[in-house]
Amino acid sequence: MTSHLVVFEDSGWSDLRPLTDLVPVPALAFGASCLASRIAAAAGLPLGRIEARADAMAACRSMPPVLGVGGGGGAAGDTGDLIAVNGAALPGAWLAPLVASDEPGVLREGGRIVAARVPAGRRAALGAGAAFADSLATLGLTERAVEARWIDRPWQLMGMNVEAIESDLRGLAPALRGDLHASAVVLEPSRVCVEPGVRIDPLACLDAREGPILVRRGARIGTGTVVVGPCVVGEDTQLLGGVITHSTIGRQCRIAGEVEACVWQGFGNKRHHGFVGHSVIGEWVNLGALTTTSDLKNNYGVVRVTFDGREHDTGSAKVGAMIGAHAKTGIGSLLPTGGVIGTGANVFGGGRFAPKWVPSFGWWDGETLAEHRLDAMTATATTAMSRRGELASAADREALERLFEATRGERVNAAR
């Protein structure tokens, strides 16, 4: 009997804000794909569906392909056990026995559900969307403790990303398809895969001496661009000059300048010079010309991140910026080490460091922090999406409106 894979998010999504304001945890870009797709690959099962908050599911444009089998317990007539895996849990030694065994049960680490095997007869009792995770605990299944690694803070996405890319691309079948100009340079071609429909322009360089490189279909590597592995270039993304190192670039991005050890969710825009390092960038972010991140303190100390008025120790000396969906920076913007720019925020006033924390829908003009007008922000988002051939739907607008209201207190606290 066929098992069905569901990847879900739990209440820990809020610890990954602002990246998860409009993106469900399983869809977060990581390694060569996203958290959900990596779980599916490790489990050896197709991804049946994702269970997460309705607003995030509706607003996210970088969702992985799913079979779309029902919601909650599954579609009528759907048979077989359900394998449910927490999207924030990295695949580990606990996964293969869960898939191979016929024994139902729940795997936990401490108070958090890692995964579960739900028998077909109990699937009707499962909730859907945001209620799915909690409903697993109400089934009365046998529970067992396991050890798991988690992605539960934004800076971990970029901190563990090189390891994830190398793991995902281990055994990569080399191929140089697409339109490669005769003057393009490929170093260590045995660790490079260029999918069909890619265009690599004159004097571009794919340097895989430090790790593998995957360039997905429809991407363009512009003249003079250097890509240093481990690196993944997403579908239909354009790299328009500069040096892109040790990064995951999601689909439909436009990137130039210097990018190091970053994760771009998708649909991002950085068409000009400026350094962005050790940073995680949400959907629809536009970084103005010469926007630059600091990713290292002058004393080489451990970086602390400020969010919602509290400091968090990252345990790392290399942390740049964490930027939520639809955020914009003006020309010459400077983002501090460990800076957090919330969803829908607008940061300008070039030449001065932005605050360590700009809340969602914040408006920083270089001197004062105010509230971004929701109507103006939504109009800009609609325009930006149309430039990538995406139409802003009523669900998109409603998700932004609800997030705006939910984060009002953060803006009040940040302005004090």
C-alpha positions as CSV (number, residue, x, y, z in Angstrom):
1,M,0.0,0.0,0.0
2,T,1.4,3.4,-1.0
3,S,2.5,5.8,1.7
4,H,1.8,9.5,1.2
5,L,4.2,12.2,2.3
6,V,3.0,15.4,3.9
7,V,5.4,18.1,5.1
8,F,3.9,20.4,7.7
9,E,4.8,23.5,9.8
10,D,4.2,23.9,13.5
11,S,4.1,26.9,15.7
12,G,7.8,27.3,15.4
13,W,7.3,29.2,12.2
14,S,7.2,32.4,14.2
15,D,10.9,31.9,15.2
16,L,11.8,32.1,11.5
17,R,10.2,35.5,10.9
18,P,10.3,37.7,8.9
19,L,11.2,35.0,6.3
20,T,8.0,33.0,7.2
21,D,5.6,35.9,7.3
22,L,4.4,35.1,3.8
23,V,6.2,31.8,3.1
24,P,5.4,28.5,4.8
25,V,8.4,26.8,6.6
26,P,8.5,23.8,4.2
27,A,8.9,26.1,1.2
28,L,11.9,28.0,2.5
29,A,14.8,27.8,0.1
30,F,17.7,25.7,1.3
31,G,20.4,23.6,-0.3
32,A,19.6,22.7,-3.9
33,S,15.8,23.2,-3.4
34,C,13.7,23.8,-0.3
35,L,13.1,22.2,3.0
36,A,10.1,20.1,1.8
37,S,11.8,18.9,-1.4
38,R,14.9,17.8,0.5
39,I,12.7,15.8,2.9
40,A,10.9,14.2,0.0
41,A,14.2,13.3,-1.7
42,A,15.6,11.8,1.5
43,A,12.4,9.8,2.1
44,G,12.3,8.5,-1.4
45,L,8.6,9.6,-1.7
46,P,6.9,12.1,-3.9
47,L,5.7,15.2,-2.0
48,G,2.0,14.8,-1.6
49,R,1.2,18.2,-0.1
50,I,2.2,20.9,2.4
51,E,0.1,21.7,5.5
52,A,0.7,25.2,6.8
53,R,-1.0,28.6,7.4
54,A,-3.5,29.6,4.8
55,D,-2.1,33.1,4.3
56,A,1.5,31.9,3.7
57,M,0.3,29.1,1.4
58,A,-1.7,31.6,-0.7
59,A,1.0,34.3,-0.9
60,C,4.1,32.2,-1.5
61,R,5.2,32.0,-5.2
62,S,8.1,29.7,-4.7
63,M,6.1,26.6,-3.5
64,P,7.6,23.2,-4.5
65,P,5.5,21.0,-6.8
66,V,3.1,18.7,-4.9
67,L,0.7,16.0,-5.8
68,G,-2.0,18.0,-4.2
69,V,-3.8,15.1,-2.5
70,G,-6.6,16.6,-0.4
71,G,-6.0,18.5,2.9
72,G,-5.9,17.3,6.5
73,G,-6.7,13.6,6.3
74,G,-6.6,13.4,2.5
75,A,-9.1,13.2,-0.3
76,A,-12.1,10.8,-0.2
77,G,-11.0,7.3,-1.3
78,D,-7.3,8.1,-0.6
79,T,-5.7,5.0,0.9
80,G,-2.4,4.2,2.5
81,D,-0.5,5.4,5.6
82,L,0.5,9.0,5.8
83,I,4.1,10.0,6.5
84,A,4.0,13.4,8.1
85,V,7.3,15.3,8.6
86,N,8.0,18.6,10.2
87,G,9.4,21.0,7.6
88,A,11.8,22.5,10.1
89,A,13.5,19.1,10.8
90,L,16.5,18.3,8.7
91,P,16.4,14.7,7.4
92,G,18.3,12.4,9.7
93,A,18.7,8.8,10.9
94,W,15.1,8.7,12.1
95,L,13.6,9.1,8.6
96,A,14.4,5.9,6.9
97,P,13.0,3.6,9.6
98,L,9.8,5.7,9.7
99,V,9.3,5.2,5.9
100,A,10.3,1.5,5.9
101,S,8.2,0.4,8.9
102,D,4.5,-0.4,8.9
103,E,4.2,0.6,12.6
104,P,2.3,3.8,13.3
105,G,3.7,6.3,15.8
106,V,4.9,9.8,16.5
107,L,8.5,10.8,16.7
108,R,9.4,13.6,19.1
109,E,12.4,15.6,20.3
110,G,11.5,17.1,23.6
111,G,8.1,18.7,23.2
112,R,8.3,19.1,19.5
113,I,6.9,16.6,16.9
114,V,9.6,15.6,14.4
115,A,7.5,13.3,12.3
116,A,4.7,10.7,12.4
117,R,3.3,7.7,10.6
118,V,-0.5,7.8,10.6
119,P,-2.4,4.7,9.6
120,A,-5.0,5.1,6.9
121,G,-7.9,4.6,9.3
122,R,-6.8,7.6,11.5
123,R,-6.3,10.1,8.8
124,A,-9.8,11.5,8.9
125,A,-9.0,12.8,12.4
126,L,-6.2,15.1,11.2
127,G,-6.7,18.8,10.9
128,A,-5.8,20.9,7.9
129,G,-3.5,23.9,7.5
130,A,-2.3,25.5,10.7
131,A,-4.2,22.9,12.7
132,F,-2.5,19.9,11.2
133,A,0.6,19.8,13.5
134,D,-1.4,20.0,16.7
135,S,-3.8,17.3,15.5
136,L,-1.0,14.8,15.3
137,A,-0.7,14.8,19.0
138,T,-4.3,14.0,19.5
139,L,-4.4,10.7,17.7
140,G,-3.2,8.6,20.6
141,L,-0.3,7.0,18.6
142,T,2.7,5.5,20.3
143,E,5.4,8.2,20.8
144,R,9.2,7.7,20.6
145,A,12.1,10.1,21.3
146,V,14.6,10.8,18.5
147,E,17.4,13.2,17.9
148,A,16.9,15.8,15.2
149,R,18.6,18.8,13.8
150,W,16.3,21.8,13.2
151,I,16.2,25.0,11.2
152,D,14.5,27.1,13.8
153,R,16.2,30.5,13.4
154,P,16.7,32.6,10.1
155,W,20.5,32.7,10.3
156,Q,20.7,28.9,10.3
157,L,19.4,28.8,6.7
158,M,22.6,30.5,5.5
159,G,24.8,29.0,8.2
160,M,24.0,25.4,7.1
161,N,23.4,26.1,3.5
162,V,26.8,25.2,2.0
163,E,26.7,21.8,3.8
164,A,23.2,21.3,2.4
165,I,24.2,22.2,-1.2
166,E,27.1,19.8,-1.0
167,S,24.9,17.0,0.3
168,D,22.1,17.6,-2.2
169,L,24.5,17.7,-5.2
170,R,26.6,14.7,-4.1
171,G,26.6,12.3,-7.0
172,L,25.4,15.1,-9.4
173,A,25.5,13.9,-12.9
174,P,27.7,16.4,-14.8
175,A,26.2,17.9,-18.0
176,L,26.8,21.0,-20.0
177,R,23.6,21.6,-21.9
178,G,22.1,24.8,-23.0
179,D,23.8,27.6,-24.9
180,L,27.4,27.9,-23.7
181,H,29.4,30.6,-25.5
182,A,32.8,29.4,-26.7
183,S,34.6,31.8,-24.5
184,A,32.8,30.8,-21.3
185,V,35.0,28.9,-18.8
186,V,34.0,25.9,-16.8
187,L,36.5,24.8,-14.1
188,E,36.1,21.2,-12.8
189,P,33.3,20.3,-15.3
190,S,32.8,16.9,-13.5
191,R,31.1,18.8,-10.7
192,V,28.9,21.1,-12.9
193,C,25.4,20.5,-14.2
194,V,23.9,23.0,-16.6
195,E,20.3,22.1,-17.5
196,P,18.7,22.6,-20.9
197,G,17.5,26.1,-21.8
198,V,20.4,27.8,-19.9
199,R,22.3,30.6,-21.6
200,I,25.9,31.3,-20.6
201,D,27.3,34.4,-22.1
202,P,30.9,35.3,-23.2
203,L,33.6,35.3,-20.6
204,A,31.4,33.9,-17.8
205,C,33.0,31.5,-15.5
206,L,31.6,28.5,-13.6
207,D,34.3,27.6,-11.0
208,A,33.5,24.3,-9.3
209,R,36.9,23.7,-7.7
210,E,35.5,24.5,-4.2
211,G,32.2,22.6,-4.7
212,P,29.5,21.6,-7.2
213,I,27.4,24.0,-9.3
214,L,23.8,23.4,-10.5
215,V,22.3,25.9,-13.0
216,R,18.7,25.2,-13.5
217,R,16.7,25.4,-16.8
218,G,16.0,28.9,-18.2
219,A,18.8,30.6,-16.2
220,R,21.1,33.1,-17.8
221,I,24.7,33.7,-16.7
222,G,25.7,37.1,-18.1
223,T,29.0,38.3,-19.5
224,G,31.8,38.5,-16.9
225,T,29.8,36.7,-14.2
226,V,31.8,34.3,-11.9
227,V,29.9,31.6,-10.1
228,V,31.9,29.8,-7.4
229,G,30.6,26.5,-6.0
230,P,29.0,25.1,-4.0
231,C,26.2,27.1,-5.7
232,V,22.7,26.6,-7.1
233,V,21.2,29.0,-9.7
234,G,17.4,28.8,-9.8
235,E,15.1,28.4,-12.7
236,D,14.8,31.5,-15.0
237,T,17.2,33.5,-12.8
238,Q,19.6,35.9,-14.4
239,L,23.1,36.6,-13.0
240,L,24.1,39.9,-14.6
241,G,27.8,40.3,-13.7
242,G,29.8,40.1,-10.5
243,V,30.8,37.2,-8.3
244,I,28.3,34.8,-6.8
245,T,29.8,32.5,-4.2
246,H,28.6,29.6,-2.1
247,S,24.9,30.5,-2.4
248,T,21.4,29.3,-3.2
249,I,19.6,31.6,-5.6
250,G,15.9,30.8,-6.0
251,R,13.9,31.1,-9.2
252,Q,13.2,34.3,-11.2
253,C,15.9,36.4,-9.5
254,R,17.9,39.2,-11.1
255,I,21.3,39.4,-9.4
256,A,24.5,41.4,-10.0
257,G,27.5,42.5,-7.8
258,E,29.1,40.5,-5.0
259,V,27.0,37.8,-3.3
260,E,28.6,35.5,-0.8
261,A,27.0,32.6,1.2
262,C,23.4,33.8,0.8
263,V,20.0,32.2,0.4
264,W,17.6,34.0,-2.0
265,Q,14.0,32.7,-1.7
266,G,13.1,33.7,-5.2
267,F,11.8,36.6,-7.3
268,G,14.5,38.9,-5.8
269,N,16.1,41.9,-7.4
270,K,19.7,43.1,-7.0
271,R,20.7,44.3,-10.4
272,H,23.6,46.6,-9.4
273,H,26.8,46.5,-7.5
274,G,27.0,46.2,-3.7
275,F,28.1,43.4,-1.4
276,V,25.5,41.1,0.2
277,G,27.0,38.4,2.3
278,H,25.8,35.7,4.7
279,S,22.2,36.9,4.3
280,V,18.8,35.4,3.8
281,I,16.5,37.3,1.4
282,G,12.8,36.8,1.0
283,E,10.5,36.8,-2.0
284,W,10.1,40.1,-4.0
285,V,12.9,41.9,-2.2
286,N,14.5,44.7,-4.2
287,L,17.9,45.9,-3.1
288,G,18.8,49.3,-4.6
289,A,22.1,50.0,-6.2
290,L,25.1,49.8,-3.9
291,T,23.1,48.3,-1.1
292,T,25.7,46.7,1.1
293,T,25.5,44.3,4.1
294,S,28.0,44.0,6.9
295,D,28.4,40.4,7.8
296,L,31.4,40.6,10.3
297,K,31.9,42.7,13.4
298,N,35.1,44.7,13.7
299,N,36.1,42.6,16.7
300,Y,35.3,39.3,14.9
301,G,32.9,38.5,17.8
302,V,29.7,36.5,17.8
303,V,26.8,38.3,16.1
304,R,23.7,39.1,18.1
305,V,20.4,39.7,16.3
306,T,17.7,42.1,17.5
307,F,14.1,41.2,16.9
308,D,11.0,42.5,18.6
309,G,13.0,44.3,21.2
310,R,15.1,41.3,22.2
311,E,18.6,40.2,21.4
312,H,19.4,36.6,20.2
313,D,22.9,35.1,20.2
314,T,23.5,33.5,16.7
315,G,26.6,31.6,17.8
316,S,28.3,32.7,14.6
317,A,30.7,35.5,13.7
318,K,29.4,35.7,10.1
319,V,25.8,36.9,9.9
320,G,24.5,39.5,7.4
321,A,20.9,40.6,7.0
322,M,17.6,38.7,7.2
323,I,15.1,40.4,4.9
324,G,11.3,39.7,4.7
325,A,9.2,39.5,1.6
326,H,8.5,42.7,-0.4
327,A,11.1,44.8,1.5
328,K,12.9,47.5,-0.5
329,T,16.2,49.3,0.0
330,G,17.1,52.6,-1.6
331,I,20.4,53.4,-3.4
332,G,23.4,53.3,-1.1
333,S,21.6,51.6,1.8
334,L,23.9,50.1,4.5
335,L,22.6,47.2,6.5
336,P,24.3,46.4,9.8
337,T,25.7,43.1,10.9
338,G,22.9,40.8,11.9
339,G,20.3,43.3,10.6
340,V,16.6,42.3,10.3
341,I,14.4,44.1,7.7
342,G,10.8,43.1,8.1
343,T,8.2,42.2,5.5
344,G,7.0,45.2,3.4
345,A,9.6,47.5,5.0
346,N,11.1,50.4,3.0
347,V,14.7,51.4,3.9
348,F,16.4,54.4,2.3
349,G,18.5,57.4,3.3
350,G,21.7,56.1,1.7
351,G,25.1,56.4,3.4
352,R,23.7,55.8,7.0
353,F,23.4,52.4,8.7
354,A,19.8,51.2,9.0
355,P,18.7,50.2,12.5
356,K,19.5,46.6,13.6
357,W,15.8,45.9,13.4
358,V,13.3,47.5,11.0
359,P,9.8,46.0,11.8
360,S,7.5,44.8,9.1
361,F,5.9,47.7,7.2
362,G,8.5,50.0,8.7
363,W,9.6,53.2,6.8
364,W,13.2,54.2,7.6
365,D,14.3,57.5,5.9
366,G,17.8,57.6,7.3
367,E,16.8,59.4,10.5
368,T,13.4,58.3,11.8
369,L,11.3,55.2,11.7
370,A,7.7,55.6,10.7
371,E,4.9,53.3,9.4
372,H,4.8,52.4,5.7
373,R,1.3,53.2,4.3
374,L,-0.3,49.9,3.5
375,D,-2.0,51.1,0.3
376,A,1.3,52.4,-1.1
377,M,3.2,49.3,-0.1
378,T,0.5,47.0,-1.7
379,A,0.5,49.1,-4.9
380,T,4.3,48.7,-5.1
381,A,4.1,45.0,-4.5
382,T,1.5,44.6,-7.3
383,T,3.8,46.4,-9.7
384,A,6.8,44.4,-8.7
385,M,5.0,41.1,-9.2
386,S,3.7,42.1,-12.6
387,R,7.2,42.6,-13.7
388,R,7.8,38.9,-13.2
389,G,4.5,37.9,-14.9
390,E,2.7,37.3,-11.6
391,L,-0.6,38.9,-10.7
392,A,-1.3,40.0,-7.2
393,S,-4.5,38.3,-6.2
394,A,-7.1,39.1,-3.6
395,A,-5.5,36.5,-1.4
396,D,-2.2,38.3,-1.6
397,R,-3.7,41.6,-0.6
398,E,-5.6,40.0,2.3
399,A,-2.5,38.3,3.6
400,L,-0.7,41.6,3.6
401,E,-3.6,43.4,5.3
402,R,-3.7,40.8,8.1
403,L,0.0,40.9,8.5
404,F,-0.1,44.7,8.7
405,E,-2.6,44.5,11.5
406,A,-0.8,41.7,13.3
407,T,2.5,43.6,13.4
408,R,1.3,47.0,14.4
409,G,2.6,46.6,17.9
410,E,6.1,45.8,16.6
411,R,6.2,49.1,14.8
412,V,5.0,51.0,17.9
413,N,7.7,49.3,20.0
414,A,10.4,49.9,17.4
415,A,9.6,53.6,17.1
416,R,10.0,54.3,20.9
